[in-house]
Amino acid sequence: MAEAAGARLADPDVEARLGRLDELLEGLESAPGPTTRSATEAVALLTEVYGEALARVMDHADGRVAERLAEDELLGHLLVLHDIHPEPAERRAARAVERLRPAVQERGGDVEWAGVEGEVARVRLTTGGGGCGSGCGGGGSEVTDAVRAAVLAAAPELTSVEPLNETTPAFVPLTTLTHRSAP
């Protein structure tokens, strides 16, 4: 599993390793005994030390470098994990919504950032008449779930995402409203 010196991991490889790490940690947490406690404590201490090292890097980084570090997906998640991300949660969540917007629009709907109230993100979801299909609209839809997941991944400090659902009224030609049928 060791990589050659200087070799970089592609994002899918990082994701695979993070997934495996989650599996290993879940297994450790479910096993009883002093060895498990020691291993879990070692992981926690290692994470804390790496977080401190990352914080020191951010302390030495000028504004543009800090911004570029925060834009990297993996580094951005680590900065959030260690509570040292230079951007506020609201800005990160709004950017996540904007990144999803084209995909939602392709499905006939729209999504807009509506702000934060306390620790709750608000997004405005609009379903488009008949062209949206099963993916848009109601609270349990895949679009709502995707928006919720993206916002909470970008800003886990927020506790929930509440969609403000709206339905675009169907177009009704003016002539149908003003035309009267003959008696």
N, C-alpha and C positions, 0 to 999 in steps of 0.2 A: 504494500500500500504506500510505501515511501516514494516520493517524487524525486526526480533528479534535481541536483542543486540548481537553483535559478528557474526551474520550471514552474509555470503558473497553472493553477486549476481553472478549468472552464466553469462557468456558472452551474451547469448541470452536475458537474463533479462535486462542487461545493454543496449543492442541494442534496446530493446523495449522501455525502458525509454527514451533513446536519441531520438528515433523516436517520441514519445509522446511530448517530450520537444520541438522538432522542430515544431510540429503541434500547440502547445500552443503559441509559440513565433510568428508564422506566424499569428495566430488569433489576438494576441495582437497588432502586427504591423499594421494590417488592420483596427483596431477599432479606431475611433477618440476620442479625449478628453484628459483632463488632467490626469485622472486616468490611462489611457493607457500609457501616457508619464512617469508617476511616476513608474508604474510597469516595464516598459522597462528599465528605468534608474536603478531601484533596481536590476534587473537581471544583468545588465552590471556591476554595482558596486560589486555585490556578486562574479561575475566571475573574476573581477580584483583582489579582495581580495584573493580568492582561488588560483589564479595564483601566487600571491606574496607568499602565504604560500608554494606552490609547489616549487617555485624558492628557497626559504630558505631551504627546505628539500634538494634540489639538491646542494646547497652551502655546506651543512654539510656532504653530502654523499661522501665517498671515491670513487675512480675510478671504482672499481668492483660493488659497490652498485649502483652507478649512471648508470652503464651499464645495470645492471639487471632491474632497474626501467624503463629505456628507452626501453628495450626489451618487457615489458608487453604491450599488444596491447592498452588497455585503457589509461594507463599512458603515453605511447609513443605519442598517439594522443593529450593528454592534454599538454605534453611538447612542441609539435609542435604548438598547439594553442596559447600557451603563449610565444612562441619564446625562449624557454630555453632548447630545445633538445640538448644533448651533441654531437650528430653526425651531420656532415654536410649533407645538403639535397642530395647531389650527392651520398653519401654512402647509405643513407636510400632508395633512389630510385633504386640503383643498387641491393640492397638486395631484394627489392620487385620484381624486374624482375627475379632474381635467384629463388625466391619462386614459380613463375609462370612457370618457364622453364619446369619442368617435365610434367605438364598438356598440355603445347603446344606441347611438343615432342610426347605425347600420340596421338595427333591429326595429327601426320605426319609432323609437322613443327619444328621450333626452334625459340627462342628469345634470344638475347644477349644484354647486356648493351653496348652502344656505347659512352656514355659520355654526358656531358652537354655543350652547347654553350650558354653563357649568362644565360637566365632563361628558356631555352628550352632543355628538355631531348631528347636524341636520342637513339632509340633502333633499333637493326637490326632484322627484321623479315624475316624468311626464310620459304617459303612454299615448301612442298615436293611433287614434281611431281603429281601423281594421287591419293595418299593415304590421302590427307589432308581433303578432303570434303569441305563443305561450311563454316567451321569455320576459315580457314586460309586464308591468302593472303590479298586481297585488303583493302584499307583504311577504308571501312565501316564494316569490318568483326567483328564477336564477339570476336575473339582473340585480334585484335587491340584495340577494346573497353575495353576489360578486362585488357590489359597491361596499357592502358592510365589511367583507373580508379585506378589501383593498384599503379602506380607511383605517381599520383597526391594526392592520399590518404596518401602515405608515406612522400611525400615532396610537400605540397601545396604551398611552396614558388616558385616552378617552374610554369611557366605560361602555358606550353603546352608540349605535347609529340609528336615527329615526328618520325614515323616509316621509316626506310630505308628498303623498301621491296626488297627482292631478291627471285628469283625462282631458285631452284636447277634444273640444266638441267637433262632431262631424260637420262637414261643410254642407250648408243648406242654401241653395241658390235663392236670391232675393225674389225672383219671379214666382217661386212656389209659395211664398208668403203673401205676395200682393195679388196673385192671380185668383180671381173668383170664378167659380164655375157658373154657367148660365142656368137659370131655374127651369 
